[in-house]
């Protein structure tokens, strides 16, 4: 007669000098962290877009609406509006490059902080535009 033996699974004992293999539960946690990081990078990219849209609205308001509302010569406002539009273009380009860098860093495990030079350029540009807008509006009213 043929006898069938059902083997009971037993956990293999690993020697103390070998670490335990990662559990299956750790893999979803790593995947979840990667997803959250990727979504955070996407939200950052969308913030760059929102800032660019605000600069575009500023370009329209300063370059087209302000001269009509203030009844002043349009050319300085048009020049200032073009500067706001340039800011919007810069924000879109830097935001796209930043998104690419963050996704590459996520794949490679690298860390790519936003360079202070980039922060400084946008901060200085924003200050110059804000001061120029105030000076122009006050000077021509």
RONUBA-655702 format. One record per residue (C-alpha): residue in three letters; x, y, z; chain. Coordinates in nm, 2 decimals, padded with zeros to 4 digits. Layout:
BEGIN
PT type     c1     c2     c3 mol
PT  ALA      X      Y      Z   A
...
REM end
This chain:
BEGIN
PT type     c1     c2     c3 mol
PT  UNK  00.00  00.00  00.00   A
PT  UNK  00.12  00.35 -00.09   A
PT  UNK  00.14  00.58  00.20   A
PT  UNK  00.12  00.96  00.15   A
PT  UNK  00.30  01.18  00.39   A
PT  UNK  00.19  01.54  00.42   A
PT  UNK  00.48  01.76  00.53   A
PT  UNK  00.42  02.03  00.77   A
PT  UNK  00.59  02.36  00.68   A
PT  UNK  00.85  02.45  00.93   A
PT  UNK  01.02  02.78  00.95   A
PT  UNK  01.39  02.74  00.87   A
PT  UNK  01.62  02.85  01.15   A
PT  UNK  01.88  03.10  01.04   A
PT  UNK  02.21  03.10  01.21   A
PT  UNK  02.27  03.41  01.43   A
PT  UNK  02.53  03.55  01.19   A
PT  UNK  02.27  03.58  00.91   A
PT  UNK  02.00  03.84  00.94   A
PT  UNK  01.64  03.75  00.90   A
PT  UNK  01.51  03.80  00.54   A
PT  UNK  01.28  04.10  00.50   A
PT  UNK  00.92  04.02  00.56   A
PT  UNK  00.66  04.04  00.29   A
PT  UNK  00.49  04.32  00.49   A
PT  UNK  00.79  04.54  00.45   A
PT  UNK  00.76  04.55  00.07   A
PT  UNK  00.42  04.73  00.07   A
PT  UNK  00.55  04.98  00.32   A
PT  UNK  00.84  05.07  00.09   A
PT  UNK  00.61  05.09 -00.21   A
PT  UNK  00.37  05.31 -00.01   A
PT  UNK  00.65  05.54  00.09   A
PT  UNK  00.76  05.57 -00.27   A
PT  UNK  00.41  05.65 -00.38   A
PT  UNK  00.38  05.92 -00.11   A
PT  UNK  00.71  06.07 -00.21   A
PT  UNK  00.61  06.07 -00.58   A
PT  UNK  00.28  06.24 -00.50   A
PT  UNK  00.46  06.50 -00.28   A
PT  UNK  00.68  06.58 -00.58   A
PT  UNK  00.38  06.61 -00.80   A
PT  UNK  00.21  06.85 -00.55   A
PT  UNK  00.54  07.05 -00.55   A
PT  UNK  00.52  07.07 -00.93   A
PT  UNK  00.16  07.19 -00.91   A
PT  UNK  00.27  07.46 -00.67   A
PT  UNK  00.52  07.58 -00.93   A
PT  UNK  00.23  07.59 -01.18   A
PT  UNK  00.00  07.78 -00.94   A
PT  UNK  00.28  08.04 -00.89   A
PT  UNK  00.33  08.07 -01.26   A
PT  UNK -00.05  08.12 -01.31   A
PT  UNK -00.05  08.39 -01.04   A
PT  UNK  00.25  08.56 -01.22   A
PT  UNK  00.06  08.54 -01.55   A
PT  UNK -00.25  08.70 -01.39   A
PT  UNK -00.02  08.97 -01.25   A
PT  UNK  00.12  09.02 -01.60   A
PT  UNK -00.23  09.07 -01.74   A
PT  UNK -00.34  09.30 -01.45   A
PT  UNK -00.03  09.52 -01.46   A
PT  UNK  00.03  09.52 -01.83   A
PT  UNK -00.33  09.56 -01.96   A
PT  UNK -00.57  09.66 -01.68   A
PT  UNK -00.37  09.90 -01.47   A
PT  UNK -00.31  10.16 -01.74   A
PT  UNK -00.68  10.17 -01.82   A
PT  UNK -00.78  10.19 -01.46   A
PT  UNK -00.52  10.46 -01.37   A
PT  UNK -00.55  10.65 -01.70   A
PT  UNK -00.18  10.67 -01.75   A
PT  UNK  00.07  10.60 -02.02   A
PT  UNK  00.06  10.22 -02.10   A
PT  UNK  00.43  10.16 -02.20   A
PT  UNK  00.58  10.13 -01.85   A
PT  UNK  00.30  09.90 -01.74   A
PT  UNK  00.34  09.69 -02.05   A
PT  UNK  00.71  09.65 -01.98   A
PT  UNK  00.64  09.55 -01.62   A
PT  UNK  00.37  09.31 -01.74   A
PT  UNK  00.63  09.15 -01.96   A
PT  UNK  00.86  09.11 -01.66   A
PT  UNK  00.58  08.93 -01.47   A
PT  UNK  00.52  08.71 -01.78   A
PT  UNK  00.90  08.63 -01.78   A
PT  UNK  00.87  08.53 -01.42   A
PT  UNK  00.58  08.30 -01.51   A
PT  UNK  00.79  08.13 -01.78   A
PT  UNK  01.09  08.09 -01.54   A
PT  UNK  00.86  07.93 -01.28   A
PT  UNK  00.72  07.68 -01.54   A
PT  UNK  01.07  07.59 -01.67   A
PT  UNK  01.23  07.55 -01.33   A
PT  UNK  00.93  07.37 -01.19   A
PT  UNK  00.94  07.12 -01.48   A
PT  UNK  01.32  07.06 -01.43   A
PT  UNK  01.27  07.03 -01.05   A
PT  UNK  01.00  06.76 -01.11   A
PT  UNK  01.23  06.57 -01.34   A
PT  UNK  01.51  06.59 -01.08   A
PT  UNK  01.28  06.47 -00.80   A
PT  UNK  01.16  06.18 -00.99   A
PT  UNK  01.51  06.08 -01.09   A
PT  UNK  01.62  06.11 -00.72   A
PT  UNK  01.32  05.89 -00.62   A
PT  UNK  01.44  05.62 -00.86   A
PT  UNK  01.80  05.64 -00.75   A
PT  UNK  01.76  05.71 -00.39   A
PT  UNK  01.95  06.04 -00.41   A
PT  UNK  01.87  06.36 -00.24   A
PT  UNK  01.84  06.68 -00.45   A
PT  UNK  01.76  06.98 -00.23   A
PT  UNK  01.65  07.30 -00.41   A
PT  UNK  01.96  07.50 -00.47   A
PT  UNK  01.98  07.83 -00.28   A
PT  UNK  02.08  08.00 -00.60   A
PT  UNK  01.74  07.92 -00.75   A
PT  UNK  01.56  08.04 -00.44   A
PT  UNK  01.77  08.36 -00.44   A
PT  UNK  01.70  08.44 -00.81   A
PT  UNK  01.32  08.40 -00.77   A
PT  UNK  01.32  08.59 -00.44   A
PT  UNK  01.52  08.88 -00.58   A
PT  UNK  01.31  08.88 -00.89   A
PT  UNK  00.99  08.89 -00.69   A
PT  UNK  01.12  09.17 -00.48   A
PT  UNK  01.22  09.37 -00.78   A
PT  UNK  00.89  09.32 -00.95   A
PT  UNK  00.69  09.41 -00.63   A
PT  UNK  00.89  09.72 -00.57   A
PT  UNK  00.87  09.83 -00.93   A
PT  UNK  00.50  09.78 -00.94   A
PT  UNK  00.45  09.99 -00.62   A
PT  UNK  00.68  10.26 -00.74   A
PT  UNK  00.51  10.28 -01.08   A
PT  UNK  00.16  10.29 -00.94   A
PT  UNK  00.25  10.55 -00.68   A
PT  UNK  00.45  10.76 -00.92   A
PT  UNK  00.18  10.78 -01.19   A
PT  UNK -00.12  10.84 -00.97   A
REM end
